[in-house]
Amino acid sequence: MRMEMGHPTLIIMAAGMGSRYGGLKQLDPVGPDGEILMDYSVYDALKAGFERVIFVIRKDFAERFDARVKDKYQGKVAIEYAYQELSDLPEAFQVPQERVKPWGTGHAVLAARDLIDGPFCVINADDYYGPRAYREMFRFLTREQKSERPRIGLCVWKLEDTLSDYGHVSRGVCHTSADGKLLEIHEIKKIEKIENGGSYYSEATQKDVVLPKDTLVSMNFWGFPKEFMGLLEHDFSGFLKENIKLDPLYSEYLLPVIAGRHIEAGTIDAVTMPVTDSWYGVTNREDRPRVAEALAKLADEGVYPAPLWPK
C-alpha cells in the first residue's frame, strides 16, 4: 500500500550492529507488555499523522524482524522494508576486505531511495523520542515551504537529558540562531556524563572540552524534502573517495556531517524544533532498566495504553 504523492513517510533506521549493547537491541523488549522501542515510535507517528513506515534493516535478520513486527502492525500502518547492505556502493567502489560495520546513517537512508516519493522523517530504531517530536515534525513536513533552497528540520534535546550513566555517547552538537535556525552541527564522539553536562577529548586541541548541560543536540530525528535524497546519493561517492582508503573498516557516512556541510555551504536551510518530552535510549545494556521503568510509568500515567498494540 503506497500513500498519495507527497504524504510524509517515516524511515526507521534499524540496521545498526548494537556492538556496545551486546545484541540486537532493536528487538529487545523494554515495555511493560513486551513492547520494543520501535513500537512506541510507530504508535506516536501514527497519532501525529504519519501513515507509512519504512524499516531500514539488514537482510541477515529480516526473518526475525518480520516475525516481530509484521502481524502487530498489519492493517494499522503501511509497512515496507529497505535493506542496508555493505555492497550497496557506486559502481567504482568495492567493499574493503574485513569490513563488517555498516556505512552509517546517511547510507541507511539511501537504502530507501527507491521507495521515497515525498518528504520524509528519519529516526533511530533504538531511541524513545516522545509524542511531541512526531507532531512537530509532521507539521513541519506538511507545511508549505517558501525557501528557495531545500529546507530540513531537526528535533533537538538538551544534552543533559541524553547522556548515559554507563558509558560515552556520540551526539550531533548544534549551534543555532535566536530564531531557531540551525547554523552548525558537529558530530562529537565519546561524550562522557559529568556533573553539569558532558565532556569529551578534542584531538584538535588535545584538551578536554566541557559541554554545558543545556547544549542542544541532535538525536537523529530529521525531516527532509524528497530532493535531499539526491544530495545524499551525490555526496556518497565523494565520501568514499575521501575515506575508503583512510579508514576502510570504520569510516561512516553520517547525517549530521552531511547536513552540517550543506548548511555551512548555504545549499540547504535548516530549522530546529526543541523537544521537552523525555528522551530514552539504550546505548549500553545497563541503560535498559531505567528505560523500562520510564515506559512503565508512562503507561501507568495513561500516556500509552497497555498493551500498546493489542492483538
C-alpha positions in Angstrom: 0.0 0.0 0.0 1.5 3.3 -1.1 0.4 6.7 0.2 -0.6 9.6 -2.1 2.3 11.6 -3.5 3.8 14.0 -1.1 2.5 12.4 2.1 5.3 12.2 4.7 6.9 8.9 5.3 8.7 7.7 8.4 12.0 6.0 7.9 13.2 4.0 10.9 16.9 3.0 10.8 17.2 -0.4 12.4 20.3 -1.9 10.7 22.8 -1.0 13.4 25.1 -3.6 14.9 24.4 -2.9 18.6 28.1 -3.7 19.4 28.2 -1.9 22.8 24.8 -3.3 23.7 25.8 -6.8 23.0 22.9 -7.9 20.8 20.0 -6.8 18.6 18.7 -4.1 20.8 16.2 -3.1 18.1 14.2 -6.2 19.0 14.8 -6.3 22.8 11.5 -5.9 24.8 11.5 -3.0 27.2 7.9 -2.0 27.6 5.5 -3.3 30.3 3.9 -5.7 27.9 7.0 -6.7 25.9 7.0 -3.7 23.6 10.2 -2.8 21.8 11.2 0.9 21.4 10.1 0.9 17.8 6.5 0.1 18.9 6.4 3.5 20.6 7.8 5.2 17.6 5.2 3.8 15.2 2.4 4.4 17.7 3.4 8.1 18.2 4.0 8.6 14.5 0.5 7.3 13.6 -1.1 9.6 16.2 0.8 12.5 14.7 -0.5 11.8 11.1 2.1 9.5 9.5 0.6 6.6 7.6 3.6 4.8 6.1 6.8 3.4 7.7 9.9 2.1 6.0 12.2 0.0 8.2 15.8 0.0 7.1 17.2 -3.3 8.2 19.9 -5.9 7.3 18.9 -8.9 5.2 20.5 -11.3 7.6 17.9 -10.6 10.3 15.0 -9.8 8.1 13.2 -13.0 9.1 13.5 -12.3 12.8 12.5 -8.7 12.3 9.4 -9.5 10.2 8.2 -12.1 12.7 8.4 -9.4 15.4 6.6 -6.6 13.7 4.5 -7.7 10.7 1.4 -9.1 12.4 1.5 -6.4 15.1 1.1 -3.5 12.6 -0.9 -5.4 9.9 -3.9 -3.2 8.8 -2.8 -0.3 11.0 0.0 1.2 9.0 1.6 0.7 5.6 5.0 -1.0 6.1 7.9 -1.5 3.7 11.4 -2.8 4.1 14.6 -1.4 2.7 17.9 -3.3 3.1 21.1 -1.6 4.1 23.9 -3.7 2.6 27.6 -3.1 2.6 27.8 -3.9 -1.1 25.3 -1.1 -2.0 28.0 1.1 -3.4 28.5 3.2 -6.6 30.0 1.1 -9.4 33.5 2.5 -9.0 33.9 1.1 -5.4 34.2 -2.2 -3.7 33.7 -3.2 0.0 37.1 -3.2 1.7 38.2 -6.6 2.9 37.3 -7.4 6.6 34.8 -4.5 6.7 31.6 -5.5 8.7 30.5 -2.2 10.1 27.6 -0.5 8.2 28.4 2.6 6.3 26.4 4.9 8.7 23.2 6.8 8.9 23.5 8.6 5.6 23.9 5.2 3.8 21.0 3.8 5.8 18.7 6.5 4.4 20.0 5.9 0.9 18.8 2.3 1.2 15.2 3.6 0.9 15.9 5.9 -2.0 13.7 4.0 -4.5 10.7 4.0 -2.0 10.6 7.7 -1.3 8.0 9.8 -3.2 7.7 12.9 -0.9 9.0 14.4 2.3 10.3 12.0 4.9 11.3 11.8 8.6 14.3 9.8 9.8 14.7 8.3 13.3 16.8 5.7 15.1 15.2 2.4 15.9 16.6 2.2 19.4 15.5 5.6 20.8 12.3 6.7 22.5 11.5 10.3 21.5 8.1 11.0 22.9 4.8 12.1 21.1 5.7 15.8 20.7 8.6 15.3 18.3 6.4 13.4 15.8 3.7 16.1 16.0 6.3 18.9 15.4 7.9 17.0 12.6 4.7 16.1 10.8 3.6 19.8 10.9 7.0 20.8 9.5 6.9 18.3 6.7 3.3 19.1 5.7 3.8 22.9 5.9 4.3 24.8 2.6 8.0 25.6 2.3 8.8 29.0 0.9 12.6 28.7 1.0 14.4 28.8 -2.4 16.7 26.1 -1.1 15.8 22.6 0.2 14.7 23.0 3.9 15.3 20.4 6.5 14.1 20.1 10.1 15.7 18.7 13.2 14.2 17.9 16.6 16.7 18.7 19.3 17.1 17.9 23.0 19.1 19.3 25.9 22.4 17.4 26.3 21.7 16.7 30.0 18.7 14.7 29.0 20.5 12.4 26.6 23.6 11.2 28.4 24.2 7.7 29.7 25.4 6.8 33.2 27.2 3.7 31.8 29.5 4.9 29.1 30.2 7.5 26.4 27.8 8.6 23.6 28.0 10.3 20.3 25.9 13.4 19.7 25.3 16.0 17.0 26.1 19.2 18.8 24.0 22.1 17.4 24.7 25.8 17.2 21.5 27.8 16.5 20.4 31.3 15.9 18.0 33.2 18.2 15.1 32.3 15.9 15.9 28.5 15.9 17.8 28.2 12.6 20.5 25.5 12.6 23.8 27.3 11.8 26.2 24.4 12.5 26.1 20.8 13.6 29.1 18.8 14.6 29.2 15.1 15.3 31.1 14.7 18.6 32.1 11.2 19.8 32.8 9.8 23.2 30.9 12.4 25.3 31.0 11.4 29.0 28.5 12.5 31.5 29.8 14.9 34.1 28.1 16.9 36.9 26.9 19.9 34.8 26.8 18.5 31.3 29.2 16.4 29.2 32.9 16.2 28.4 35.0 14.9 25.5 38.6 14.9 24.5 39.4 17.1 21.5 42.0 15.7 19.2 42.4 19.2 17.6 43.3 20.9 20.9 44.5 17.8 22.8 42.4 19.0 25.8 39.1 18.0 27.4 36.2 20.1 26.3 33.2 20.7 28.6 29.7 21.0 27.0 27.1 22.8 29.2 24.1 20.7 30.2 21.7 22.9 28.1 23.6 22.4 24.9 21.2 21.4 22.1 21.9 18.1 20.5 20.6 16.0 17.7 19.3 12.5 18.4 18.9 11.7 14.7 15.3 12.9 14.4 15.4 14.6 11.0 12.9 15.9 8.4 13.9 16.1 4.8 12.3 17.1 1.5 12.4 14.5 -1.3 15.3 16.4 -3.0 17.6 15.7 -0.1 17.8 12.1 -1.2 19.6 13.3 -4.4 22.2 15.2 -2.3 22.8 12.1 -0.2 23.4 10.0 -3.3 25.6 12.5 -4.9 27.8 13.1 -1.8 28.3 9.4 -1.1 30.8 9.0 -3.9 32.8 11.9 -2.6 32.7 10.4 0.9 34.1 7.1 -0.4 36.8 8.7 -2.4 38.0 10.6 0.7 37.6 7.9 3.3 37.7 4.4 1.9 41.5 4.3 1.9 42.0 6.4 5.1 39.7 4.3 7.3 38.4 1.4 5.3 36.9 -0.6 8.2 35.3 2.1 10.4 34.6 5.3 8.4 30.9 6.3 8.4 28.7 8.4 6.2 26.7 10.3 8.9 23.7 12.5 8.6 24.9 15.3 11.0 28.1 15.6 9.0 26.3 15.7 5.6 23.7 18.2 6.8 26.3 20.3 8.5 28.4 20.6 5.4 25.4 21.7 3.3 24.3 24.2 5.9 27.7 25.8 6.1 27.9 25.9 2.3 24.5 27.6 2.1 23.0 24.8 -0.2 20.2 24.0 2.3 18.3 25.8 5.0 17.7 24.1 8.4 15.5 24.8 11.4 15.4 23.2 14.9 12.5 22.2 16.9 13.3 21.9 20.7 11.5 19.0 22.3 10.7 18.9 26.0 9.5 15.3 26.1 12.0 13.0 27.8 14.3 11.1 25.5 15.3 7.5 26.4 17.8 5.2 24.7 19.7 2.0 25.3 23.2 2.7 24.1 24.5 0.3 26.7 22.7 -2.8 28.2 22.9 -1.1 31.6 20.6 1.6 30.4 17.8 -0.9 29.9 16.3 -1.0 33.4 15.9 2.8 33.6 14.2 2.9 30.2 11.9 0.0 31.1 10.9 1.8 34.4 10.2 5.1 32.5 8.0 3.3 29.9 6.0 1.5 32.6 5.4 4.9 34.4 4.1 6.4 31.1 1.7 3.5 30.8 0.6 3.9 34.4 0.0 7.7 33.8 -2.2 6.9 30.8 0.2 8.4 28.1 0.1 5.0 26.4 -2.4 2.1 26.5 -1.3 -1.2 27.9 -0.7 -3.2 25.9 0.4 -0.7 23.3 -0.6 -2.9 20.3 -3.5 -5.2 21.3 -3.6 -8.5 19.4 
